[in-house]
Amino acid sequence: MVNSDLIFTIDDYSRTAVGAKLVEKENAFEHLSVARKAIETYGIPLSYYVDKHSLFKFVRYGGIHNVQRVVDEEAHIQFRRALNSLGVGIIYANSPQAKGKVERPFAYIQARLPFECERYHVKEVKEGNKILQGILYFYNEKRAHSEIEEIPIQRLNRATKEGKSKLRPISQEVDLDTIFSLHCQRKVKKDGTISYDRRKWKVGRFPEQEVTVCLVPNEKIIVLKDEQKIGEFQL
């Protein structure tokens, strides 16, 4: 398979893998997309544990070899903003125990995914993600975790049923497209337009004032003024 990056998130209590995706190249929006899907599926957590010196870790697959690397500052800023807007805190996990919770399932995937991709002659990331989902299904729903000695998804479901889960449902009023997009600032010109991606967009209000442009790549941009939507344009 071509070189690719793995984005990976687990639930601390149950060890359920709540988010995982192979991407051709990691970037801020891919991380936001994985976090969004995890939150839509399982709920809003109290906080995210992240490494002290880097927000994410990756495995770059090339055959059976891997190299760990860190994300750039853009992803730090965008990810922290999105989480904070949902009331989710960030905890920097310094202890080996905290890091071990994610390293163990990471190693589980790392030991299987490259071999399975080579076994089935997988060349594309899209096909690799199908194999990844099969591995995660077995990890989450068929295999007792070596430390908690329970099947992760059963532990998570029981906590939810007994009212012990800290995951919160998402309000229907929350605009996830806006939260999990890439934000940048633009100044409205005197003619009521903004410039973005070498194109002009007609906002029609707030000349010479700062607005926030929220990019959903290959789909649309949303324009905010003081957190209120004032425009939406399809790309």
One Martini backbone bead per residue (centre of mass of N, CA, C, O) as a GRO file, in nm:
protein
  235
    1MET     BB    1   0.100   0.033   0.016
    2VAL     BB    2   0.077   0.339   0.040
    3ASN     BB    3   0.155   0.590   0.208
    4SER     BB    4   0.031   0.635   0.550
    5ASP     BB    5  -0.195   0.757   0.797
    6LEU     BB    6  -0.279   0.723   1.147
    7ILE     BB    7  -0.583   0.785   1.309
    8PHE     BB    8  -0.630   0.772   1.677
    9THR     BB    9  -0.902   0.672   1.912
   10ILE     BB   10  -0.988   0.636   2.263
   11ASP     BB   11  -1.153   0.510   2.531
   12ASP     BB   12  -1.056   0.517   2.851
   13TYR     BB   13  -1.248   0.316   3.001
   14SER     BB   14  -1.305   0.082   2.760
   15ARG     BB   15  -1.102   0.090   2.497
   16THR     BB   16  -1.250   0.202   2.271
   17ALA     BB   17  -1.246   0.247   1.932
   18VAL     BB   18  -1.374   0.566   1.813
   19GLY     BB   19  -1.117   0.639   1.615
   20ALA     BB   20  -1.029   0.565   1.263
   21LYS     BB   21  -0.778   0.658   1.006
   22LEU     BB   22  -0.672   0.650   0.683
   23VAL     BB   23  -0.427   0.864   0.527
   24GLU     BB   24  -0.226   1.006   0.301
   25LYS     BB   25  -0.232   1.290   0.472
   26GLU     BB   26  -0.190   1.465   0.732
   27ASN     BB   27  -0.434   1.691   0.885
   28ALA     BB   28  -0.645   1.894   1.039
   29PHE     BB   29  -0.913   1.792   0.905
   30GLU     BB   30  -0.881   1.489   0.960
   31HIS     BB   31  -0.893   1.519   1.269
   32LEU     BB   32  -1.169   1.651   1.281
   33SER     BB   33  -1.326   1.418   1.143
   34VAL     BB   34  -1.267   1.199   1.355
   35ALA     BB   35  -1.383   1.350   1.597
   36ARG     BB   36  -1.667   1.387   1.489
   37LYS     BB   37  -1.747   1.091   1.455
   38ALA     BB   38  -1.704   1.010   1.749
   39ILE     BB   39  -1.910   1.214   1.870
   40GLU     BB   40  -2.158   1.129   1.705
   41THR     BB   41  -2.151   0.825   1.805
   42TYR     BB   42  -2.075   0.865   2.142
   43GLY     BB   43  -2.001   1.159   2.223
   44ILE     BB   44  -1.914   1.392   2.464
   45PRO     BB   45  -1.638   1.456   2.622
   46LEU     BB   46  -1.456   1.591   2.874
   47SER     BB   47  -1.177   1.482   2.742
   48TYR     BB   48  -0.843   1.499   2.612
   49TYR     BB   49  -0.574   1.302   2.560
   50VAL     BB   50  -0.237   1.423   2.535
   51ASP     BB   51   0.057   1.486   2.446
   52LYS     BB   52   0.284   1.709   2.562
   53HIS     BB   53   0.437   1.774   2.264
   54SER     BB   54   0.186   1.636   2.113
   55LEU     BB   55  -0.134   1.584   1.986
   56PHE     BB   56  -0.017   1.359   1.793
   57LYS     BB   57  -0.009   1.030   1.643
   58PHE     BB   58   0.175   0.824   1.406
   59VAL     BB   59   0.162   0.588   1.132
   60ARG     BB   60   0.380   0.508   0.877
   61TYR     BB   61   0.311   0.321   0.593
   62GLY     BB   62   0.575   0.087   0.467
   63GLY     BB   63   0.487  -0.186   0.474
   64ILE     BB   64   0.631  -0.291   0.795
   65HIS     BB   65   0.703  -0.001   0.846
   66ASN     BB   66   0.772   0.268   1.091
   67VAL     BB   67   0.694   0.619   1.172
   68GLN     BB   68   0.703   0.860   1.405
   69ARG     BB   69   0.499   1.166   1.425
   70VAL     BB   70   0.416   1.510   1.405
   71VAL     BB   71   0.219   1.774   1.421
   72ASP     BB   72   0.125   2.078   1.354
   73GLU     BB   73   0.010   2.381   1.473
   74GLU     BB   74  -0.259   2.390   1.326
   75ALA     BB   75  -0.388   2.141   1.464
   76HIS     BB   76  -0.379   2.242   1.746
   77ILE     BB   77  -0.565   2.491   1.709
   78GLN     BB   78  -0.814   2.359   1.573
   79PHE     BB   79  -0.867   2.136   1.782
   80ARG     BB   80  -0.894   2.310   2.036
   81ARG     BB   81  -1.127   2.485   1.939
   82ALA     BB   82  -1.337   2.262   1.890
   83LEU     BB   83  -1.340   2.144   2.175
   84ASN     BB   84  -1.397   2.403   2.341
   85SER     BB   85  -1.682   2.459   2.202
   86LEU     BB   86  -1.784   2.174   2.362
   87GLY     BB   87  -1.639   2.152   2.651
   88VAL     BB   88  -1.349   2.034   2.590
   89GLY     BB   89  -1.075   1.917   2.726
   90ILE     BB   90  -0.713   1.926   2.782
   91ILE     BB   91  -0.485   1.656   2.848
   92TYR     BB   92  -0.157   1.606   2.955
   93ALA     BB   93   0.005   1.301   2.915
   94ASN     BB   94   0.283   1.195   3.115
   95SER     BB   95   0.223   0.915   3.183
   96PRO     BB   96   0.271   0.583   3.112
   97GLN     BB   97  -0.020   0.492   3.168
   98ALA     BB   98  -0.164   0.683   2.972
   99LYS     BB   99  -0.004   0.602   2.715
  100GLY     BB  100  -0.063   0.291   2.724
  101LYS     BB  101  -0.366   0.296   2.640
  102VAL     BB  102  -0.283   0.365   2.332
  103GLU     BB  103  -0.036   0.184   2.262
  104ARG     BB  104  -0.167  -0.096   2.261
  105PRO     BB  105  -0.376  -0.063   2.025
  106PHE     BB  106  -0.169   0.044   1.830
  107ALA     BB  107   0.000  -0.217   1.824
  108TYR     BB  108  -0.224  -0.402   1.727
  109ILE     BB  109  -0.252  -0.266   1.451
  110GLN     BB  110   0.048  -0.262   1.364
  111ALA     BB  111   0.064  -0.589   1.358
  112ARG     BB  112  -0.173  -0.614   1.115
  113LEU     BB  113  -0.220  -0.411   0.881
  114PRO     BB  114   0.027  -0.446   0.693
  115PHE     BB  115  -0.010  -0.753   0.643
  116GLU     BB  116  -0.300  -0.739   0.526
  117CYS     BB  117  -0.230  -0.554   0.289
  118GLU     BB  118  -0.023  -0.748   0.162
  119ARG     BB  119  -0.202  -0.998   0.137
  120TYR     BB  120  -0.428  -0.816  -0.050
  121HIS     BB  121  -0.288  -0.598  -0.226
  122VAL     BB  122  -0.290  -0.314  -0.112
  123LYS     BB  123  -0.284   0.036  -0.256
  124GLU     BB  124  -0.521   0.185  -0.115
  125VAL     BB  125  -0.664   0.365   0.134
  126LYS     BB  126  -0.958   0.278   0.104
  127GLU     BB  127  -0.892  -0.027   0.140
  128GLY     BB  128  -0.742  -0.001   0.410
  129ASN     BB  129  -0.997   0.090   0.573
  130LYS     BB  130  -1.146  -0.178   0.557
  131ILE     BB  131  -0.938  -0.338   0.719
  132LEU     BB  132  -0.937  -0.160   0.968
  133GLN     BB  133  -1.237  -0.207   1.046
  134GLY     BB  134  -1.204  -0.511   1.094
  135ILE     BB  135  -1.000  -0.489   1.326
  136LEU     BB  136  -1.179  -0.308   1.512
  137TYR     BB  137  -1.414  -0.499   1.545
  138PHE     BB  138  -1.257  -0.715   1.694
  139TYR     BB  139  -1.143  -0.535   1.921
  140ASN     BB  140  -1.429  -0.423   2.027
  141GLU     BB  141  -1.635  -0.712   1.994
  142LYS     BB  142  -1.437  -0.999   2.044
  143ARG     BB  143  -1.211  -0.890   2.248
  144ALA     BB  144  -1.045  -0.919   2.530
  145HIS     BB  145  -0.896  -0.717   2.731
  146SER     BB  146  -0.599  -0.753   2.901
  147GLU     BB  147  -0.668  -0.548   3.139
  148ILE     BB  148  -0.999  -0.544   3.178
  149GLU     BB  149  -1.133  -0.819   3.083
  150GLU     BB  150  -1.300  -0.693   2.835
  151ILE     BB  151  -1.521  -0.594   2.613
  152PRO     BB  152  -1.526  -0.279   2.517
  153ILE     BB  153  -1.826  -0.233   2.416
  154GLN     BB  154  -1.958  -0.359   2.668
  155ARG     BB  155  -1.846  -0.158   2.871
  156LEU     BB  156  -1.967   0.094   2.741
  157ASN     BB  157  -2.269   0.007   2.741
  158ARG     BB  158  -2.294  -0.032   3.047
  159ALA     BB  159  -2.226   0.255   3.133
  160THR     BB  160  -2.466   0.381   2.987
  161LYS     BB  161  -2.698   0.215   3.122
  162GLU     BB  162  -2.591   0.302   3.429
  163GLY     BB  163  -2.495   0.613   3.417
  164LYS     BB  164  -2.150   0.626   3.397
  165SER     BB  165  -2.118   0.793   3.164
  166LYS     BB  166  -1.943   1.093   3.029
  167LEU     BB  167  -2.101   1.100   2.780
  168ARG     BB  168  -2.247   1.345   2.569
  169PRO     BB  169  -2.491   1.468   2.411
  170ILE     BB  170  -2.595   1.621   2.117
  171SER     BB  171  -2.713   1.899   2.013
  172GLN     BB  172  -2.914   1.999   1.746
  173GLU     BB  173  -2.796   2.307   1.753
  174VAL     BB  174  -2.532   2.206   1.663
  175ASP     BB  175  -2.272   2.312   1.438
  176LEU     BB  176  -2.053   2.093   1.301
  177ASP     BB  177  -1.946   2.231   1.048
  178THR     BB  178  -1.827   2.475   1.199
  179ILE     BB  179  -1.650   2.337   1.414
  180PHE     BB  180  -1.522   2.109   1.188
  181SER     BB  181  -1.353   2.340   1.069
  182LEU     BB  182  -1.155   2.577   0.904
  183HIS     BB  183  -1.014   2.858   1.055
  184CYS     BB  184  -1.028   3.207   0.947
  185GLN     BB  185  -0.929   3.534   0.871
  186ARG     BB  186  -1.124   3.819   0.745
  187LYS     BB  187  -1.167   4.110   0.542
  188VAL     BB  188  -1.399   4.326   0.463
  189LYS     BB  189  -1.475   4.496   0.206
  190LYS     BB  190  -1.624   4.778   0.082
  191ASP     BB  191  -1.806   4.582  -0.121
  192GLY     BB  192  -1.873   4.310   0.065
  193THR     BB  193  -1.614   4.136   0.034
  194ILE     BB  194  -1.425   3.836   0.009
  195SER     BB  195  -1.113   3.665   0.021
  196TYR     BB  196  -1.087   3.320  -0.112
  197ASP     BB  197  -0.913   3.114  -0.290
  198ARG     BB  198  -0.900   3.332  -0.531
  199ARG     BB  199  -1.184   3.444  -0.436
  200LYS     BB  200  -1.504   3.596  -0.440
  201TRP     BB  201  -1.731   3.696  -0.170
  202LYS     BB  202  -2.063   3.781  -0.092
  203VAL     BB  203  -2.174   3.939   0.202
  204GLY     BB  204  -2.288   4.263   0.242
  205ARG     BB  205  -2.133   4.308   0.521
  206PHE     BB  206  -1.910   4.453   0.724
  207PRO     BB  207  -1.718   4.671   0.640
  208GLU     BB  208  -1.391   4.650   0.750
  209GLN     BB  209  -1.433   4.370   0.891
  210GLU     BB  210  -1.401   4.097   1.084
  211VAL     BB  211  -1.403   3.750   0.987
  212THR     BB  212  -1.507   3.408   0.974
  213VAL     BB  213  -1.367   3.135   0.802
  214CYS     BB  214  -1.526   2.819   0.716
  215LEU     BB  215  -1.376   2.518   0.612
  216VAL     BB  216  -1.504   2.270   0.383
  217PRO     BB  217  -1.353   2.070   0.200
  218ASN     BB  218  -1.498   2.050  -0.115
  219GLU     BB  219  -1.779   2.222  -0.027
  220LYS     BB  220  -1.748   2.481   0.193
  221ILE     BB  221  -1.833   2.807   0.322
  222ILE     BB  222  -1.835   2.985   0.634
  223VAL     BB  223  -1.965   3.290   0.771
  224LEU     BB  224  -1.857   3.482   1.055
  225LYS     BB  225  -2.009   3.702   1.313
  226ASP     BB  226  -1.983   3.666   1.626
  227GLU     BB  227  -2.081   3.350   1.576
  228GLN     BB  228  -2.251   3.438   1.327
  229LYS     BB  229  -2.422   3.361   1.051
  230ILE     BB  230  -2.373   3.535   0.712
  231GLY     BB  231  -2.265   3.283   0.535
  232GLU     BB  232  -2.297   3.049   0.242
  233PHE     BB  233  -2.068   2.853   0.028
  234GLN     BB  234  -2.017   2.682  -0.250
  235LEU     BB  235  -1.743   2.505  -0.418
   0.00000   0.00000   0.00000
